[in-house]
Amino acid sequence: MKRLSIFLLLAIGFVAVCSADSVPFNGFICDVDGLGLKAQIAVKGSEKRTIAGKDGKFGLTNIKSDDVLEIRCKKARLEVAVEGRKSLKIVLSEAYELLSATEDAELEAAGMDYVVRRELPTKGGVLTAEMIEREGFSNLADALRAKATSLIVDGNGTVTIRGVNSIGNPSPALIVCDGMEIGTINAVNINDVASVEIQRDGTLYGFRGVGGVIVIKTKSGAKR
């Protein structure tokens, strides 16, 4: 009973910290008919970035009131100032010009639901198949060490993200491959990798993601 009480206290404390540290900022990019548009979104002057899928939804965390979003949609390059808003519904014309950018209560009510691809810890936080082929890495551990200096990868394929702690003690990152949890990156053939994404904030995965998350997509999984 005593152990259970301690566990519950730690759980409550962890959730409180995550809630305080991770404030969602949701967005929706669409055309004049309300249909979602694919886009790449970055926070100007920082390494935070995300994507909007074909549904047009995207999410970031801890956006400042004076931040500016840089948006790439088709060949268009747009800048949208946050200006203190807590969400953004962005409407583009047929020529992909900005028609409006407004705050939206429904987006805010979604909470963390849109925050799928988190801001990355380093510029090397995403590894692609093209990078692997170009630089000739023979295994995923070496590729990750080279591309993300924030990572520690041991001989067993366990990954630790520097600066991500579990109530004072470093915890191994959760490794997810094509939506399934795996114990080690050594289980993944580097030649099968389509992309690897490093997520410092793994709160979407609960306690399993307290040490961050390594999200791996294989070439076969990306086609599904």
GIHU-V180566 format. One line per field, one symbol per residue. phi: phi as a letter, one per 20 degrees, with the letter a starting at -180 (. if undefined). A space follows every 10 residues. Layout:
# GIHU-V180566
phi = ???
This chain:
# GIHU-V180566
phi = .fffffffff ffffffffff ecdfcdcbdb efenefcfad ccegmcefbb cdffenebbc cleefdfcee ddclefcccc fflnfeabdd ddefemefea bcfcffffff megeeedefe fbfefcddff ffffdmfebf ffffffebff ddcefenedc egndddlndf dfffdddlnd fcebfffdfg fefeaccddf edffdmffdf encddddeff ffef
